[in-house]
Amino acid sequence: MKRALLGAAALLLAVPAGAQTIAITGGTVAIGDGSQPIPNGTVILRDGRVIAAGSRVAVPAGARTIDATGKWVSPGLVVGLAPVGLVEVSGVEETDDTDPGKSPFSAAIDVASAINPRAQPLQVTRAEGYTRAIVGPVAGNSIFAGQGAIIDLGTDMDALMQARAFQYAELGQVGGRNVGGGRPGVFAYLRNALFEAEAYRRDQQALSPALRTGHDGFERQLTRLDAAALVAVVDGSVPLFVNVNRASDILTVLRFNQEFPAIRLVLVGAHEGWMVAPQIAAAGVPVITTALTDLPETFESLAATRSNVGRLRAAGVKVALRTTRNTAQEAGNLVALAQLPGATGLDWGAAFATITSAPAEIVGMGAEFGSLLPGRRADVVIWDGDPLEVQSGVEQVFIDGVEQSLDTHMSRLRDRYRQAQPGSLPKAYER
């Protein structure tokens, strides 16, 4: 705490005197770094960054003050791997850019080119307290889905924070269906693709459009652009997110680091991860998973349990929650799970970190967002209650210190028809 206050003091001195300053006072402050909530706390924002957050924080002279007494103040939630901004209506193919379909490209797909900051689901997500998103694609006819992005959920059109932030691959049952050959075929395809990427890095002519056979005499399976995209994976420039659930598959994936030591793995799903948690922890590999999966919906998740997150965390694995429709509530259920005999859950601070600082740290941006530690971007949400309680609502959202509109198509429809008058009905109802 002392170090945090000293850091805050240093930042206060370093910020230009003319910068905008906002002080949010009196609320219960959740830092988002795994620590417990702080009653009657204060958060200071200046020039789009967090300057200080905690108890006994002085309010700078001339600051715009927001009274949050009786409310909660937290960092913005982080969407953990979801197609935010890529879909307008999930049932309408023309508005869905998550799946490359029959495209000849796989690893080369870059979702950044398709993100629409005006998409209604993105606006709804912002109104639910999310301020940043890890945006991932969906695999088409390959194990590789393409390159994901990091975005902010602000109301302006400049959403992109980092393009080509990670590569996403589907292993296990889905990967086997996409490339054939079951699991042996999937892992052979993955190894071959990584070898081809290494070959492309050594000899970029090996995959020219006119030459499908490299100088080593072997015919290539990847397109030139796909191989080029995977170079960043084999040299460790970007992490490789792999969706894998069965415990034995997880161990197979971890062994890839023996052959390709620079690869930075992130496990997605990992429903049976608790069974091999010590090995995951020893490899230093983080996990993005769901909180409450406990039914054997597939043969690769027969050992799924709601204690998966708690057991992974207890073994020393960094865990973030994959965003679903009620992720904050699921994080809250992890807190309740800790009270059940025989179950393993999380305390409040650790549960809240799974949807704030943990996903930010997994993509290498924990120093930029995901918490209210000094120097982070001023992504702040004011709630009318505990953000992990299902009945709590969002009152104000700030992204980079700028207050955002919570207006959505849904809220406008609600307001329009709450006390509808004949003149406000759609034209289809007019005679």
N, C-alpha and C positions, 0 to 999 in steps of 0.2 A: 504493500500500500504506500509506504514511504517513497519507494522508487517511482511509483505512478504519479504521486503528487509532485515530486521533483521534476519528472519529465513534463508534467503539465505546466509547471512554472516556467521551464525553459521555453516551451512552445509559446506561452503567452508573451514572453519577451521578444520572441523571434517574429511574431506576426505583425504585419504593418498596422500602424495605429488607425488607419482609415478603413480597415476591413470591417464587414458586417459582423456583429456579435449577437448571438441569441443565447439566452439563459433559460433553461427549463427547470423549474424549481418545485420542490415539495412532493415529488412523486416517488414511487418505489422504483428504483433504478436497477435494471438488469444489465450488467456489463456485457454478457454474452461470451465470456472467456472461460466459462466453467465455474466461476465463483457464484456465491449465493446472492439473492436480491438484497439491495440496500434500501432500507426505509428512509423516507424524508431526504432523498438525495437531490443532487443538482447536476445538470449536464450543461456544459458550455460549448457552444459552436462558434467558430469564427472562420470566415473565408472558405467555407466548404469543408472544414475539418473539425474533428473533435479536439478540443483543447483540454478539457478535464471532465471527469465524471466520478461521482462518489458522494460521500458525506463531507460536511465541513468545507465545501468548495465555495470560495468567495465569488460573488457576482460582480463582474467588471462594471465600472461606471459607464452609463449610457447604453447598456445592453438592452435589447428588446427582451422583455421577460414574459414567459408563458407559465402560468400557474398550473401545475399538474397535481395539486393536492388531491388525494384520493384516487389517483390514476397510476398507471405503470408507464415507465419510459424504457425503451429498449433499442438496440440496434435493429435495423431492418432485417427481416428474415431473408434467407438465401435459398432460392429454388435449387434443390439438389437433383440435377439431371432430369429435365423435362423439356418438352418441345415448345416452350413459351415463345410466342412470336412467330412460330412456324405454321400454326394452324388457326384458321378462323372458325370453321365449322367442321368438326371431326368427321361427320358423315358425308361431307361434300368433297369429293376427290380434288376438285379444282382449287380448293382453298387449303389443301393439306400438303405441305412441303417437307414432311418428315421422312418419307420413304422414297428412295431413288427409283423404285420400280424396276423397269427393264433397262435402265441406263447401263452403258458399258463400263461406267466408272463406279468405284466403290470407295476405297480409301481416299481418293482425291476429292470426293464430295465435300464441299465447304458450306456449312449451313449459314454462315455470316451473310452470304449474298441474298438469302431469302427472308431474313428477319424483318418483320413488319411491326414497328413500334406502335402503330395504330390498331393492331389487332385487338378485338374486344376481349378475348381471354387474357391478354397481357394487362389490359386496364383493370380487369376484375382481380387479377393476381396482385397488382399494386394496391388496390383497395383493401386487400386482405392482409396487408402488412409486409409484403415482400418488396425488396428494393433492388436486389441483384439476382441474376439467374445464371446457372450453368445449363446451357442449352445443348441438348444432344439429339442426333439423328436416329433413325431406325434402319436396321439392316434390310436390304432388298434381296438380291440374289447372290450375296456373298457373305462371308463372316464379318467383313468390314462394312460399317455403316457410314463412316466418313469422319470429318473433323468438326468437333463441337466448338462453341464460342461462349464467351462470358459477356453478359450485357447488363446494363442498368435498366430499370423499369420506369424511367422518367417520362414526363409528358412530351418532351421534345423529340425530334426525329433522329438525334444522334445517340442511338442506344448502344452501339458496339463499343465494348471495352477491350476485348481481345479476341481476334479471329484465330482460327486454327489452334485453339488452346489445348486440345487433346484429340486422340484418335479413339474411336469406339468400335469394339468388336463383340460379336455374339458367338459364344462357344456353347458347349453342351448340346441340348436337344435342338435349339433353334439353329445353331451353326451347322449341325449335322444335316438338318433338313435343307438348308440353303446350298450346301456344297456337296452333299452326298457322302456316303462312306461312314456315317455315324461318327462317334468320337475319334476313332483312329484317323478317319478322313479329315476331320476338323483340325486336329493337332498337326497332321502332316501338311495341310494347307497353310496353317499359320507359320510353321517352321519354314516352309518353302518361300512364303511371301517375305519373311524377314531376311532370308538369305538373298532373295532377289533385290531387296532394298539395299543390302550391303554391296551387292554386285553393281547396282546402279550408281551408288556413291563412288565406287572405284572407277567405273567406266560408264559415263552417262550416254554413250552411243549404243550401249547394249540393248536399249529399248527404244531405239528410234523407230518411227512408223514404218520405215522400209526394211527394218531388220529385227525380226522376232527371235533370232538366235544370237546369243551373246558371243563374245570372243572366246568364252570357255567352251563353246560348242553346245550348250544346253538351250532348248527352246523356252522362252519366257511365257508365263501365265498372266502376269500383270501388265496393264497398260503402262505407258511411260509416266503418265500423271499419277497413277496409283503408287508406282514404285517411288516416285519422287516424294510423295506425301509420307510414305513409310520411312524414309530416311530419317526424318525427325524423331521417329519412334526408336529406331535402332541406335541412334547416337544419344538418346536421352534428352533431346531438346523439348519434347512434349511427352506427357504421360500416355500410357496405353490403358484405357478403360476396358476391362473385359467382363462381360456379363456371364457369370458362372455360378452354379448353385451347389452341385454335389461335392461333398467333401473330397472325394478322390480326384475330381476334376480340379479343384482348387490346388491340391498338392502338385498335380501335373503342371498347372500354370506357373506355380512358384518355381518349378525346376527350370523354366525357360531362362531365368536369370543366370543359370550356370553357363548356358550357351551364348546368351546375349546379355552380358553383365551390365550394360548401360541402360537397359530398359527400365523405365519407372512405371511399375504396375499399380493399378487401382482396381480392386475387385468390386464389381457391381452385383447386387443380389446377394450372393453368398449365404443362402438360406440355411445351409448346413455348416456355415463357417465356425460355429461354436465348437464343433467336433475337432477342428484342427486349429483352434485359436492360438495355441502356443507357436505353431509353425508360422502362422500369418504374422504374429507379433515379431518373431525372430527375424523374419524377412523385411520388417519395416514397411509392410504394404498396408495402406489404408483401405477402408471398406465403405461403400455407399449402399445402404440396404433399406428395407422397409421395417417398420417397428413391430407390426402386429401379425406378421405372417406366421401361421401355426397349423395350417391345414395342408395335407399332402396333395396339392392340386396336380402335381406332376411327379413322375418317378424320380426326378433328380432333386426333389425337395421333401422326401419322405420323413426326414428328421427335423423339419422346420419347427421352431418353437418361438414363443414370444420372448423368451429369455435370451435369444440370440444376441441382441445388441448389448445387453448387460454383461453377458459372459465374454463377448469380444472385448468390451471395454475393460473388464476385470483382468484380462490377459495382457492388456497394454496396447490394444489395437485402436488406432484413431478411427472413429465411426461417425459418419454423417447419415442423415435420413434422406432417402430418395423421395422427392416430393410427390404426394398424391393429393387427393381432394381435401383431406383433413389432416395434413401432416402435423400441424401444431397440436391438434388434439391427440394424435398418436404419440407425440413426444410427452404430452401430459400423462398419457396412460403408462408410459415407462416409469414415471414417478410413482404412480399408484401400484405398479407391478412390484416395486421394491418392498411393498408392505405385505405381499402375499407369501405365506410359508412355502418354501421350496422353489420360489421363482427368483429371478435375478433381474432387477431393474436398475434405475439410475436415480440419483438425487436431482433436485430441481435444476441446479446449475449445470450439471453434466447433460441433462436432457435438453435444456435450452441450447446448449452449445452445439448439439447435433444438427440444429437448423439455423445456426448463425456462424460462429467462428470455425467449426469443423469443416463444413464444405468449402469455405473460403481458403482455409489452410491446405486442403487436399489439392486444390488447383493452384497453389502457390501464391495466393493473394491475401493471406491472413494479415499482412501488414497494411492492406488497403481498405478492407471492409470486413464485416462480420462481427465486430465488437465495438464497444465505446472506449477502447483504450486510446490514449492521446496519440494524435497523428493520423488516426483512421479517417476515412471519408465520413462526412457528417450525414450518414444514412440513419435516421432516427424515426421511431414510431411511438406515438402516444396512444395508449390503450385505455379503455374504460375499466379494465380489470386485468387479472392475471392472463398473459397471452397464451398460456397453455391450457386455459379453461375454454371449453367449447362455446360458452355463452358470452365471452368477452368480444368486444368489437373495437375496431380501429377508429380513432378520432382525428389524428393528424399524421401525415407522412412527410418526411423530409428526405430528399436525395441530394447529396452534395450540398447540404445546407439550404436547399430551395424547397419550399413547401409545395407539395404536389396536389393536384386535383384528385378527389376520390369519386368523381362523377363517372359513371359507366352507363352503358346502354340499359343494363338491368335496373340501375337506380332510377334512370329517367322514366322507364316504363312503370316502375313502382309508383313514382310520384305522380305520373300522369293519370293512372287509373285508380289511385287510392280513393279519390273522391271525383270520379269522372263525371263530366258534364256532357250533354249531347254534342256540343260543338267540338269536344276534344276526342271524339271517337274516330277511328280510321275511316277513310272514305268508303270502304266496302260496306260500312254500316249506314251510310247516308242513302236516303231515298231520292 
